[in-house]
Amino acid sequence: MAYKDEKLNEEKVFKDPVHRYVHIRDRVIWDLVGAPEFQRLRRVKQLGTSYLTFHGAEHSRFNHSLGVYEIVRRILHNFEDRPNWDPNERLLCLCAALLHDLGHGPFSHSFEKVFKLDHEDFTQEILLGDTTINAILSKVENGFPEKVADVINKTYPNKLVVSLISSQIDADRMDYLQRDAYFTGVSYGHFDMERILRVMRPMEDQVVIKESGMHAVEDYIMSRYQMYWQVYFHPVTRSAEVILSKILHRAKELHETGYKFALKPTHFLSFFKEKPNLKEYLALDEAVAMYYFQIWMNEEDPILSDLCERFVNRRLFKYIEFNPNLQMNEWMELYRLFNKAGLNPDYYLVVDSSSDLPYDFYRPGEEEERLPIHLLMPNQELKELSRQSDIVESISGKKRTDHKLYFPLDRLEEMSNRSKTKKRILEILYG
Amino acid sequence: MSRMLENHAKLMHFFASSDEIVGRKKLQKIIYILKKCEVPFEERYQFHFYGPYSEELTLRIEELCNLGFINETKEEKKNYYQYRYQLTDAGNEFLKHYQVELPAMGERITKMKEKSSRFLELVSTMLYFEHLSREEVEEKVRTVKSKQNYTVDEINEAWGFIEEMRRTLH
């Protein structure tokens, strides 16, 4: 029997708190799960620094990847014998679902921003390079790793296949919303996924939703909206991200200026220079990064050691709402005052914007920017969701954005009460 | 001054060099093409149904509008809404306080604005695959953009346009 058709003698199941069970029958999927590049995802948290706000949010990209695979498996089960669906694409979809996040690095959001990397590039490298994953995919058929890479890159010709993994209502989002809600413990993020899966219909270019399922999709859009503001944009998590980014900036700056680290930052050197190669990239997971942060708490450089101590012991920056347009003069004055107070404003006075975060809203696809969610009407016409649903329309109109100013209040409080600088800083910050 | 809103400032500088931009799709593709021509915008792009698209750019533009630095005008068209973007006086004022180091791009922006969004979608799609050989790029365009039915002439014009964009320094 061809490798691509091989089934396990007995179905394997993973217990899963979100989907109850993840079912594996294909030999290829089982082999991929066992590959070191996939196992590495156990050591990369799904929500980065959110665990400092929601103590339960320690789940990993490994959990999420299995979840996305399971959702796609269930969707494809429902698609069997439906028009527009080509069953020959099944294994490709399952592999792409399982492997879609393979290139995520440690605290990937901050790392990617500071070192100007893109995890999608590394996903492609793992799929196409000299890796165990590539060896397994190559056994399926000639050109199969390239096909999986194309699906994940959204450049595969069959857009229906792409839309299962990546569209505005895809298996990726359906898993992370529920999983992140479960592990953070918040009561948002829940929606009737079983119902959505039942009303999904394959069309030539995309998955559409039977009109009768509109309310289930409204719930999904609402939970997405709430999760962004309640979990993903949480100001405390953003404080941790700010500190983490500043640690990476500081370590890079020190390296570039010839600073002698007490512990040579071997695992970071390629990140400091240019783009690390795949081997170097995969060697730096969150456990390794955290090891350095703990050791750097004892570095001589006072900024690096302070920032690391803050991150490790959760002594985060405080914040106020900030409007860069209306408060430009205050910003310039604060910048001068922080310098005067001996607090380097490049590290201790930080404006963070909602667009600095990687999550996205539902967009109705105006002017052909992104493909929207389409409802399949009883007369077989397609209608864009927000044109049919008042609820969705109301939250896909004017977008809420915000900017916050982060600073170490504890350091300001330590200053003498007689200090005019301190008085003026606190006056600007708190009025 | 420090790095407050550095990426926002780059975009404001772009609008200051371009008078006005009409169309969100056009805006997305122009920034992408400039980025591929070594203008250091940091918005990350992914390939979407209509070619390279950056959610970060969309969000940042929304922030700039909400802050009053960019003015967005919505116009109703036949089947969709069209948007116009211009730098406001407040945006100009902000830029006065900000040292933005970007290569001059006015001439390139003018040339791109003269083109249709269909053409810019083709150019940005070709740039997305530029790590491939010329034949492979054209093959990719034919498979991922099959519905657009780009002609050989359009593809040739796009190659010439890419060269021109990279040649033009200001």
Chai-1 contact restraints between the chains, C-beta under 6 A:
chainA,res_idxA,chainB,res_idxB,connection_type,confidence,min_distance_angstrom,max_distance_angstrom,comment,restraint_id
A,K154,B,F47,contact,1.0,0.0,6.0,A-B,restraint_1
A,T155,B,F47,contact,1.0,0.0,6.0,A-B,restraint_2
A,T155,B,V144,contact,1.0,0.0,6.0,A-B,restraint_3
A,P157,B,T143,contact,1.0,0.0,6.0,A-B,restraint_4
A,P324,B,L5,contact,1.0,0.0,6.0,A-B,restraint_5
A,N325,B,L67,contact,1.0,0.0,6.0,A-B,restraint_6
A,N325,B,G68,contact,1.0,0.0,6.0,A-B,restraint_7
A,N325,B,A90,contact,1.0,0.0,6.0,A-B,restraint_8
A,P345,B,S2,contact,1.0,0.0,6.0,A-B,restraint_9
A,D346,B,S2,contact,1.0,0.0,6.0,A-B,restraint_10
A,V351,B,M4,contact,1.0,0.0,6.0,A-B,restraint_11
A,S353,B,E63,contact,1.0,0.0,6.0,A-B,restraint_12
A,S355,B,L59,contact,1.0,0.0,6.0,A-B,restraint_13
A,S355,B,R60,contact,1.0,0.0,6.0,A-B,restraint_14
A,S355,B,E63,contact,1.0,0.0,6.0,A-B,restraint_15
A,D360,B,E55,contact,1.0,0.0,6.0,A-B,restraint_16
A,E366,B,Y80,contact,1.0,0.0,6.0,A-B,restraint_17
A,E366,B,Y81,contact,1.0,0.0,6.0,A-B,restraint_18
A,E367,B,R24,contact,1.0,0.0,6.0,A-B,restraint_19
A,E367,B,K25,contact,1.0,0.0,6.0,A-B,restraint_20
A,E367,B,Y80,contact,1.0,0.0,6.0,A-B,restraint_21
A,E368,B,K25,contact,1.0,0.0,6.0,A-B,restraint_22
A,E368,B,Y50,contact,1.0,0.0,6.0,A-B,restraint_23
A,E369,B,R24,contact,1.0,0.0,6.0,A-B,restraint_24
A,E369,B,K25,contact,1.0,0.0,6.0,A-B,restraint_25
A,R370,B,H48,contact,1.0,0.0,6.0,A-B,restraint_26
A,L371,B,F49,contact,1.0,0.0,6.0,A-B,restraint_27
A,K399,B,E62,contact,1.0,0.0,6.0,A-B,restraint_28
A,T401,B,E62,contact,1.0,0.0,6.0,A-B,restraint_29
A,T401,B,E63,contact,1.0,0.0,6.0,A-B,restraint_30
A,T401,B,N66,contact,1.0,0.0,6.0,A-B,restraint_31
